[in-house]
Amino acid sequence: MQGLSILIPVYCDSCVEQVKQLYRQCRGLQMPWEIVVADDGSPASSASVNDAVAGIDHCRLIKYPENIGRAAIRNFLAHQACFDTLIYIDAGMMPSARFIAVYVEHIGKAEVVVGSLKVDENHIDRSNLRCKNELRAERRASVQKPNQNPYANFHSGNFMIRRQTMLDHPFRGEIKTYGYEDTLFGKGLAEKDVSILHIDNPLYFVRFERNARYLEKTREAMLTLYTYREELQGYSGLLTLVSRLQHSHLLRITMWITRLTKDAVTQRLSGNHPRLWMYNIYRICCLSAYYIENKQF
């Protein structure tokens, strides 16, 4: 059925204000539309934070009984959607003023249209590691031009896709750990020659997890990268670097040196003055540990 389904997977996060902004933008659309929020098995302490969504017109809140992961919940949302054009956005982020209108203008321009992710200038926190890393990613995207390598630059935080395309080429639902499910999805699109277009249609970060929590997610992402290392060759510069260290017999030396500074690096990154170069070392160490010992750094 022709129309627009805006899909928001959520886990232990509030998206009520986000939905209200999207609702205001959608009210003037000359097509049927809906907003669907799927709670991916949040624990009881967080399960009710988005209950207000169910009381907003054209909005649905679905509570999945168990946590099935970032990939599978996106596939689930595609099956729940009523309309033939889907917009996926991460929970808690805020849309730009013409966010929905810009996407509507690009319907039919490609099977997949990917928007941008930016840090709201009023919420920049230099003491927050995730904030600093997202600012770096934003700068790189402006220089590297995502359309020059559109599949490798795909991200699942903000994109529009034909519903049938999503049903035909779903996310890898078996991925339960955090990270790289979007990279594998982009790789799958490339293999099937699905057209993809990147546009400057920003979704804004307005809050960030604590540094210690971001490091936990980083370790989990490195496990995903290691698990799917064969498939992700050529799609991760970090994977290429660690593979070269391994082939040059330098991986154990690297691990020996970095383990001596592990506590100091972790403490610095968890504190109020994190450094991105230290974060790069941390990621190398995490991935190297899986290569050498098949366990976390």
C-alpha positions as CSV (number, residue, x, y, z in Angstrom):
1,M,0.0,0.0,0.0
2,Q,1.4,3.4,-0.9
3,G,2.4,5.5,2.1
4,L,5.1,6.1,4.6
5,S,6.0,4.0,7.6
6,I,8.5,5.6,10.1
7,L,10.1,2.8,12.1
8,I,11.9,3.2,15.4
9,P,13.5,0.3,17.2
10,V,14.2,1.1,20.9
11,Y,15.9,-0.6,23.8
12,C,16.1,1.0,27.3
13,D,15.7,4.5,25.8
14,S,12.9,7.1,25.5
15,C,11.7,8.2,22.1
16,V,8.6,10.1,23.1
17,E,9.9,13.6,22.2
18,Q,11.3,12.3,19.0
19,V,8.0,10.8,18.0
20,K,6.2,14.1,18.8
21,Q,8.5,16.0,16.5
22,L,8.1,13.4,13.7
23,Y,4.3,13.5,14.2
24,R,4.3,17.3,13.8
25,Q,6.3,17.0,10.5
26,C,4.0,14.3,9.2
27,R,0.6,16.0,9.8
28,G,0.8,17.9,6.5
29,L,1.8,15.0,4.3
30,Q,-0.4,14.2,1.2
31,M,-0.1,10.5,1.7
32,P,-1.0,7.9,4.4
33,W,1.6,7.6,7.1
34,E,2.3,5.9,10.4
35,I,5.0,5.9,13.1
36,V,5.8,2.5,14.6
37,V,8.0,2.0,17.7
38,A,9.2,-1.5,18.6
39,D,10.6,-2.0,22.0
40,D,13.1,-4.8,21.8
41,G,12.4,-6.5,25.1
42,S,13.5,-3.7,27.4
43,P,13.7,-4.8,31.1
44,A,10.9,-4.0,33.4
45,S,12.7,-0.9,34.7
46,S,12.6,0.7,31.2
47,A,9.6,-1.0,29.6
48,S,7.1,1.8,30.3
49,V,9.1,4.9,29.3
50,N,7.5,5.0,25.8
51,D,3.9,4.2,26.7
52,A,2.8,7.7,25.8
53,V,3.6,6.9,22.1
54,A,0.5,4.6,22.0
55,G,-1.7,7.7,22.7
56,I,-0.5,9.7,19.7
57,D,-2.5,9.6,16.5
58,H,-1.1,7.4,13.7
59,C,1.4,5.9,16.1
60,R,1.8,2.3,17.3
61,L,3.9,0.9,20.1
62,I,4.8,-2.7,20.0
63,K,6.5,-4.4,22.9
64,Y,8.5,-7.4,21.9
65,P,8.6,-10.0,24.7
66,E,12.3,-10.6,24.5
67,N,15.4,-9.0,23.2
68,I,16.2,-10.2,19.7
69,G,18.9,-7.8,18.7
70,R,19.4,-4.7,16.6
71,A,19.2,-6.6,13.3
72,A,16.2,-8.8,14.0
73,I,14.1,-6.0,15.4
74,R,14.5,-4.0,12.2
75,N,13.4,-7.0,10.2
76,F,10.4,-7.4,12.5
77,L,9.5,-3.7,11.9
78,A,9.5,-4.2,8.2
79,H,6.9,-7.0,8.5
80,Q,4.8,-4.8,10.9
81,A,4.8,-1.8,8.6
82,C,1.6,-1.0,6.6
83,F,3.1,1.1,3.8
84,D,5.5,0.6,0.9
85,T,8.2,3.2,1.9
86,L,10.0,2.7,5.2
87,I,12.1,5.2,7.1
88,Y,14.3,3.7,9.9
89,I,15.7,6.0,12.6
90,D,17.5,5.3,15.8
91,A,15.6,6.1,19.0
92,G,16.3,9.3,21.0
93,M,17.8,11.3,18.1
94,M,16.1,14.4,16.8
95,P,15.2,15.1,13.2
96,S,16.1,18.3,11.3
97,A,13.3,20.8,10.6
98,R,12.4,19.3,7.1
99,F,13.5,15.8,7.8
100,I,10.4,14.0,6.6
101,A,9.8,16.4,3.7
102,V,13.4,15.9,2.4
103,Y,12.9,12.1,2.4
104,V,9.5,12.4,0.6
105,E,11.3,14.5,-2.1
106,H,13.7,11.6,-2.6
107,I,11.2,8.7,-2.9
108,G,12.0,6.8,-6.0
109,K,15.5,8.3,-6.5
110,A,17.0,5.0,-5.3
111,E,15.9,1.8,-3.6
112,V,17.8,2.9,-0.4
113,V,18.4,6.5,0.6
114,V,20.7,7.1,3.5
115,G,20.5,10.3,5.6
116,S,23.3,11.8,7.8
117,L,24.1,11.6,11.5
118,K,25.2,14.8,13.2
119,V,25.8,16.0,16.8
120,D,23.5,18.9,17.8
121,E,25.7,21.9,18.4
122,N,23.8,22.7,21.6
123,H,24.7,19.2,23.0
124,I,28.4,18.9,22.3
125,D,30.1,17.4,25.3
126,R,33.9,17.3,24.9
127,S,34.1,15.1,28.0
128,N,32.0,12.4,26.4
129,L,33.8,9.8,24.3
130,R,30.8,8.9,22.1
131,C,30.2,12.6,21.4
132,K,33.9,13.1,20.3
133,N,33.8,10.0,18.2
134,E,30.6,11.0,16.4
135,L,32.0,14.5,15.8
136,R,35.1,12.8,14.1
137,A,32.8,10.6,12.0
138,E,30.8,13.6,11.0
139,R,34.0,15.4,9.8
140,R,35.2,12.4,7.9
141,A,31.9,12.0,6.1
142,S,32.1,15.6,4.9
143,V,35.5,15.0,3.5
144,Q,35.2,11.5,2.1
145,K,31.8,12.0,0.4
146,P,29.7,8.9,1.2
147,N,28.4,8.5,-2.3
148,Q,31.9,7.7,-3.5
149,N,31.7,4.4,-1.6
150,P,28.0,4.2,-0.8
151,Y,27.7,0.6,0.4
152,A,30.7,0.7,2.7
153,N,29.3,3.9,4.2
154,F,25.8,2.6,4.9
155,H,24.6,3.0,8.5
156,S,21.3,1.8,10.0
157,G,20.6,4.9,12.1
158,N,18.9,7.0,9.5
159,F,17.7,5.6,6.1
160,M,14.8,5.1,3.8
161,I,14.1,1.9,1.9
162,R,11.4,0.3,-0.2
163,R,9.5,-2.2,2.0
164,Q,9.9,-4.9,-0.6
165,T,13.6,-4.3,-0.9
166,M,13.8,-4.7,2.9
167,L,11.8,-7.9,2.9
168,D,13.9,-9.3,0.0
169,H,17.2,-8.3,1.6
170,P,16.8,-8.3,5.4
171,F,19.4,-7.7,8.1
172,R,21.3,-10.7,9.3
173,G,18.9,-11.6,12.1
174,E,21.4,-14.1,13.7
175,I,23.6,-11.2,14.8
176,K,22.9,-10.8,18.5
177,T,25.9,-8.7,19.5
178,Y,26.2,-5.0,19.1
179,G,27.8,-3.5,16.0
180,Y,28.5,-4.1,12.3
181,E,25.0,-5.4,11.4
182,D,24.7,-2.3,9.2
183,T,28.1,-2.9,7.5
184,L,27.0,-6.4,6.6
185,F,23.7,-5.1,5.4
186,G,25.5,-2.6,3.1
187,K,27.7,-5.4,1.8
188,G,24.6,-7.4,1.0
189,L,23.1,-4.5,-0.9
190,A,26.3,-4.2,-2.9
191,E,26.2,-7.9,-3.8
192,K,22.6,-7.6,-5.1
193,D,23.2,-4.3,-6.9
194,V,20.6,-2.5,-4.9
195,S,20.8,1.2,-5.7
196,I,21.8,3.4,-2.8
197,L,22.0,7.2,-2.4
198,H,23.4,9.2,0.4
199,I,21.9,12.6,1.1
200,D,22.4,15.4,3.7
201,N,19.3,14.9,5.8
202,P,20.4,14.9,9.3
203,L,19.3,13.2,12.4
204,Y,20.9,14.8,15.5
205,F,22.5,13.2,18.6
206,V,21.2,15.1,21.6
207,R,22.4,12.7,24.3
208,F,25.1,10.1,24.8
209,E,25.8,7.1,26.9
210,R,28.4,7.3,29.7
211,N,32.0,6.6,28.7
212,A,32.2,3.3,30.5
213,R,29.1,2.1,28.8
214,Y,30.4,3.1,25.4
215,L,33.6,1.1,26.1
216,E,31.4,-1.9,26.9
217,K,29.6,-1.5,23.5
218,T,33.0,-1.1,21.8
219,R,34.2,-4.4,23.2
220,E,31.0,-6.1,22.0
221,A,31.4,-4.5,18.5
222,M,34.9,-5.9,18.3
223,L,33.5,-9.3,19.0
224,T,31.0,-8.9,16.2
225,L,33.9,-7.7,13.9
226,Y,36.0,-10.7,14.8
227,T,33.1,-13.2,14.4
228,Y,32.4,-12.0,10.9
229,R,35.9,-11.1,10.0
230,E,36.0,-13.2,6.8
231,E,32.9,-11.5,5.4
232,L,34.0,-8.0,6.5
233,Q,37.4,-8.0,4.8
234,G,37.6,-4.8,2.8
235,Y,34.8,-3.1,4.8
236,S,36.8,-2.3,8.0
237,G,40.1,-0.4,8.1
238,L,40.5,-1.7,11.7
239,L,40.2,-5.3,10.5
240,T,42.7,-4.7,7.8
241,L,45.2,-3.2,10.2
242,V,44.9,-6.1,12.8
243,S,45.1,-8.7,10.0
244,R,48.3,-7.1,8.8
245,L,49.8,-7.1,12.3
246,Q,48.9,-10.8,12.5
247,H,50.5,-11.7,9.2
248,S,53.6,-9.7,10.1
249,H,53.9,-11.6,13.4
250,L,53.5,-8.3,15.3
251,L,50.2,-9.0,17.0
252,R,51.6,-10.6,20.2
253,I,54.1,-7.8,20.6
254,T,51.4,-5.2,20.1
255,M,49.3,-7.0,22.8
256,W,52.2,-7.3,25.2
257,I,52.9,-3.6,25.0
258,T,49.3,-2.5,25.2
259,R,48.4,-4.8,28.1
260,L,51.0,-3.0,30.2
261,T,49.0,0.2,29.7
262,K,45.5,-1.4,29.7
263,D,44.4,0.0,33.1
264,A,45.7,3.5,32.5
265,V,44.1,3.7,29.0
266,T,40.7,2.3,30.3
267,Q,40.7,4.7,33.2
268,R,41.5,7.7,30.9
269,L,38.8,6.8,28.4
270,S,36.2,6.3,31.2
271,G,37.1,9.7,32.7
272,N,36.3,13.3,31.8
273,H,39.2,13.8,29.4
274,P,39.1,10.9,26.9
275,R,41.4,11.0,23.9
276,L,40.4,9.6,20.5
277,W,43.9,8.3,19.8
278,M,43.7,6.3,23.0
279,Y,40.3,5.0,21.8
280,N,41.9,3.8,18.6
281,I,44.5,1.9,20.6
282,Y,41.7,0.5,22.8
283,R,39.8,-0.9,19.7
284,I,43.0,-2.4,18.3
285,C,43.7,-4.1,21.6
286,C,40.1,-5.4,21.9
287,L,40.2,-6.9,18.4
288,S,43.7,-8.3,18.8
289,A,42.7,-10.1,22.0
290,Y,40.0,-12.0,20.1
291,Y,42.5,-12.9,17.4
292,I,45.1,-14.2,20.0
293,E,43.1,-15.6,22.8
294,N,39.5,-15.5,21.6
295,K,38.5,-13.5,24.7
296,Q,37.9,-9.9,25.7
297,F,40.6,-7.4,26.2
